[in-house]
Amino acid sequence: MGIDNIIETDFSGCISVKKCGEVVFQKSYGYADLPNKIENDVCTKFATASAGKVFVAVGILQLVEQGKLHLDDTIGNILDFDLRNIDKDITVRQLLCHTSGIPDYFDESIMEEYDELWRDYPNYKIRTSTDLIPLFINKPMRYSAGEKFQYNNTGFVILGLIIEKVTGLLFDKYLLEHVFNPCSMLDTGYYELDRLPAKCANAYIYDEKRGEFYTNIYSVDVKGTGAGGAFTTVLDIERFWEYLLGGKLLSHNMVNQMLIPQSHTNSQYYGYGIWLDKTDDNTYIPYFQGCDPGVSFISSYDMKNNICITAVSNFGDNVWKIRKNISKFI
């Protein structure tokens, strides 16, 4: 029995597994364009939802290492727009760790589906991080800054805006120049849904009433923001891990800080922009993940056993179960 046998037959997306730098398993499934039966392959660019937070975190930590920013700098001293009732003393560190308490434009404890956001505010208006400000600027703080960990999308929108303020570049332009290009991630970027480049997979949602699939173009931001939305390939993700863990994007010391718990609940651990899966021997496996209508993604790197697992689906399939089963198998 091989890995292929534990993947459900209707899975659509791509899976790649490497151990000690060698490919153990790599295969694509299903269609990037369903009506035209254009198949996915390992070079297909997939949307990754919140997985993009890790790229933003790297960008912020680069600026910290360059002395252009400090983890304890406050948003009130960095940003130049009216924060209304948002605590101006929220720090960069708290944003990175989801402990800021900043009002969340997509509160996952209240909303079940991301597409609920666009009932009153058309998604085609979201083409920069700034465009999301009206969705949270008049909301109250969720809790006092630093009080606890609670996953927060607005926090990373703000981090994207901080990159823009400090560098003078749009956050995605900065990431292209300082994260993606240095890693030779040539098939990774933030694209507008109505201007997608070649080799991008459409993401599909199933309509129970009509018994058919439809694309998610009206269900997510038309272009990704600091909160997520990058398109990438499984091959590019493996390059990202290689360069990150190899100290080529950040110093080894900063990478070590990024990959240890900076905040947590009873069962969840978080570093700087990245999740940490606690193992039985009290070490941590870093991973980043994302989920949007029609989109699911996870990539982990078990540093103890040198195993990288990446799974992405353009039909919103259960990539978490796939990653878990592959981890058990190998």
C-alpha positions in Angstrom: 0.0 0.0 0.0 1.4 3.4 -1.0 0.4 7.0 -0.3 -1.7 7.1 -3.5 -4.0 4.5 -1.9 -4.9 6.7 1.1 -6.0 9.6 -1.1 -9.7 9.7 -1.8 -10.6 9.1 -5.5 -12.5 12.4 -5.8 -9.7 14.6 -4.5 -8.8 17.6 -6.6 -5.5 19.4 -6.1 -1.8 18.5 -5.6 0.2 16.7 -3.0 4.0 16.6 -2.6 6.0 14.8 0.1 9.8 15.1 0.5 12.0 13.3 3.0 15.6 14.3 3.5 15.4 16.5 0.4 14.2 13.6 -1.9 10.7 13.4 -3.4 8.8 10.5 -1.8 5.5 11.3 -3.4 4.3 13.9 -5.8 1.0 13.8 -7.7 -1.8 16.0 -9.0 -5.5 15.2 -9.2 -8.6 16.6 -10.8 -9.1 19.7 -12.9 -7.8 23.3 -12.8 -10.6 24.2 -15.2 -13.6 21.8 -14.7 -15.8 22.6 -17.7 -12.8 22.4 -20.1 -11.3 19.4 -18.4 -7.9 21.0 -18.0 -6.0 18.9 -15.5 -4.1 20.1 -12.4 -0.3 19.4 -12.4 2.6 20.1 -10.1 3.1 23.5 -11.8 -0.5 24.6 -11.3 -0.8 27.8 -9.2 -3.4 27.3 -6.4 -5.0 29.9 -4.1 -3.9 29.3 -0.5 -6.1 31.6 1.6 -4.6 32.3 5.0 -1.4 30.5 4.3 0.0 33.8 3.0 0.2 35.0 6.6 3.6 33.3 6.9 5.0 35.3 4.0 3.9 38.6 5.6 5.5 37.4 8.9 8.8 36.8 7.1 8.6 40.3 5.5 7.9 41.9 8.9 10.8 40.0 10.5 13.1 41.0 7.7 12.4 44.7 8.4 13.0 44.0 12.1 16.4 42.5 11.4 17.2 45.5 9.2 16.4 47.8 12.1 13.6 49.5 10.1 11.0 48.2 12.6 10.9 46.8 16.1 8.6 44.1 17.5 7.4 46.4 20.3 6.7 49.3 17.9 3.0 50.4 18.2 0.6 50.8 15.4 -0.3 54.3 16.6 3.3 55.4 15.9 3.6 53.6 12.5 0.3 54.1 10.7 -1.0 57.5 9.6 -4.7 56.9 9.4 -7.4 57.4 12.1 -7.6 54.2 14.1 -10.9 55.3 15.8 -11.5 53.1 18.8 -8.6 50.7 18.0 -5.9 50.6 20.7 -3.0 52.6 19.4 -0.6 50.8 21.7 -1.1 47.4 19.9 2.4 46.2 19.1 3.8 44.5 16.0 4.6 41.5 18.2 1.0 41.2 19.3 -0.2 41.4 15.7 2.2 38.6 14.7 1.0 36.4 17.6 -2.8 37.0 17.3 -2.9 38.6 20.7 -3.7 42.1 19.7 -7.5 42.1 20.3 -7.9 44.3 17.2 -11.4 44.1 15.7 -11.5 41.3 13.1 -13.3 42.0 9.8 -13.8 38.2 9.5 -14.6 36.9 12.9 -14.5 33.1 12.6 -16.3 32.7 15.9 -19.3 34.5 14.5 -19.3 33.9 10.7 -19.3 30.4 9.3 -18.4 31.2 5.7 -16.1 33.8 4.3 -18.5 34.7 1.5 -20.9 36.2 4.1 -18.6 39.3 4.1 -19.6 40.2 0.6 -23.4 40.4 1.0 -23.2 44.1 1.7 -19.7 45.0 0.5 -18.8 43.7 -3.0 -15.7 41.6 -3.1 -14.5 43.2 -6.3 -13.7 46.3 -4.3 -10.9 44.5 -2.4 -7.8 45.0 -4.5 -5.4 46.3 -1.8 -5.1 45.8 1.9 -6.3 49.4 2.4 -9.6 48.4 0.8 -10.4 46.2 3.8 -10.2 49.1 6.3 -14.0 50.0 6.1 -14.8 46.4 7.2 -13.2 46.8 10.7 -12.3 50.4 11.4 -15.6 51.1 13.2 -15.8 47.9 15.3 -14.8 47.8 19.0 -11.7 46.0 20.2 -12.3 42.3 20.8 -10.4 42.3 24.1 -7.5 44.2 25.6 -4.3 44.0 23.7 -2.0 41.2 24.9 -4.8 39.5 27.0 -5.0 36.2 25.1 -4.5 34.4 21.8 -7.4 34.6 19.3 -6.9 34.1 15.6 -7.3 37.3 13.8 -7.3 38.2 10.1 -7.3 42.0 10.6 -4.0 41.8 12.5 -2.3 40.6 9.3 -4.0 43.1 7.1 -2.4 45.7 9.4 1.0 44.0 9.2 0.7 44.2 5.4 -0.1 48.0 5.8 2.9 48.3 8.1 5.2 46.8 5.4 3.8 49.3 2.9 4.3 52.2 5.3 7.9 51.3 6.2 9.1 50.4 2.7 6.9 52.6 0.4 6.0 49.5 -1.6 2.7 47.6 -1.8 3.1 44.6 0.5 2.8 42.1 -2.4 5.5 44.0 -4.3 7.8 43.9 -1.3 7.2 40.1 -0.8 7.8 39.5 -4.5 11.2 41.3 -4.3 12.3 40.1 -0.9 10.7 36.7 -0.4 9.5 35.1 -3.6 12.2 36.1 -6.0 15.1 35.3 -3.6 13.6 31.8 -3.2 13.1 31.4 -7.0 9.4 31.1 -6.2 8.6 32.2 -9.8 5.1 30.9 -9.8 4.0 32.6 -6.6 2.2 35.9 -6.3 -1.0 37.9 -5.4 -3.2 38.0 -8.5 -6.6 39.5 -9.2 -9.3 37.0 -9.9 -10.4 38.8 -13.0 -6.8 39.0 -14.3 -5.3 35.6 -13.4 -2.1 34.6 -15.2 -1.7 31.3 -17.0 -1.6 28.0 -15.1 -3.9 29.1 -12.2 -6.5 26.7 -10.9 -10.1 27.9 -10.5 -11.5 27.1 -7.1 -14.8 25.4 -7.0 -17.8 25.2 -4.6 -20.6 22.7 -4.8 -24.1 24.0 -5.0 -26.3 21.5 -3.2 -29.6 22.9 -4.6 -28.5 22.9 -8.2 -26.3 19.9 -8.0 -23.3 21.5 -9.8 -20.0 23.3 -9.1 -19.4 27.0 -9.4 -16.3 29.1 -9.0 -15.5 31.1 -6.0 -15.0 34.4 -7.8 -17.8 36.1 -5.8 -16.9 34.5 -2.5 -13.4 35.8 -1.8 -11.4 39.0 -2.1 -10.7 39.7 -5.7 -7.0 40.1 -4.7 -5.2 38.8 -1.7 -4.2 41.1 1.2 -2.0 40.8 4.2 -4.5 38.3 5.7 -3.9 35.8 2.8 -4.7 35.1 -0.8 -1.4 34.2 -2.4 -1.3 31.8 -5.3 1.5 29.3 -5.4 2.6 25.8 -6.4 3.7 22.9 -4.2 7.2 23.2 -5.8 7.5 26.8 -4.7 6.3 26.0 -1.2 9.1 23.5 -0.9 11.6 26.2 -2.0 10.2 28.5 0.6 10.8 26.0 3.4 14.3 25.3 2.1 15.3 29.0 2.1 13.5 29.8 5.4 15.0 26.9 7.4 18.4 27.4 5.6 18.6 31.0 7.0 18.5 32.6 3.6 15.5 34.8 4.3 16.1 35.5 7.9 18.9 34.8 10.3 18.9 31.4 12.0 18.3 33.1 15.3 15.2 34.9 14.0 14.0 31.7 12.4 14.3 30.0 15.7 12.2 32.7 17.4 9.7 32.4 14.6 9.3 28.7 15.2 8.8 28.6 18.9 5.6 29.3 20.7 5.0 33.0 21.1 1.3 32.6 22.1 -1.1 29.7 22.7 -4.4 28.4 24.0 -4.7 25.1 25.8 -4.3 23.1 22.6 -3.0 25.5 19.9 0.5 26.9 19.6 1.6 29.8 17.4 5.0 31.3 16.6 5.4 34.4 14.5 2.9 34.0 11.6 3.1 30.2 11.7 1.3 27.3 13.5 3.1 24.8 15.7 2.0 21.2 16.2 3.3 20.0 19.5 4.6 16.4 19.4 4.8 13.8 22.1 8.5 14.6 22.8 7.6 18.3 23.4 9.1 19.5 20.1 7.0 21.4 17.5 6.3 20.8 13.8 5.7 24.1 12.1 3.0 24.4 9.5 0.9 27.0 7.7 -2.5 26.6 6.4 -5.5 28.2 4.7 -9.1 27.7 4.0 -11.6 29.7 1.9 -14.7 28.7 -0.1 -13.3 26.3 -2.6 -9.7 26.5 -1.2 -7.8 24.4 1.3 -4.1 24.2 1.9 -1.6 22.9 4.4 2.2 22.6 4.4 4.3 21.3 7.3 7.9 20.6 7.9 8.9 18.0 10.5 12.5 19.1 11.2 13.3 16.2 13.4 12.6 13.7 10.6 13.3 16.1 7.7 9.8 15.5 6.2 7.9 18.1 4.2 4.3 17.5 3.4 2.3 19.9 1.2 -1.3 19.4 0.2 -3.6 21.9 -1.7 -7.1 21.6 -3.1 -9.1 23.8 -5.4 -12.3 22.0 -4.4 -11.9 22.7 -0.7 -11.1 19.0 0.1 -9.9 17.9 3.5 -6.2 18.4 3.1 -5.7 18.3 6.9 -6.9 14.6 7.0 -4.6 13.9 4.0 -1.6 15.4 5.8 -2.3 13.5 9.0 -2.7 10.2 7.2 0.5 10.7 5.2 2.4 11.6 8.4 1.3 8.3 9.9 2.1 6.4 6.8 5.7 7.6 6.4 
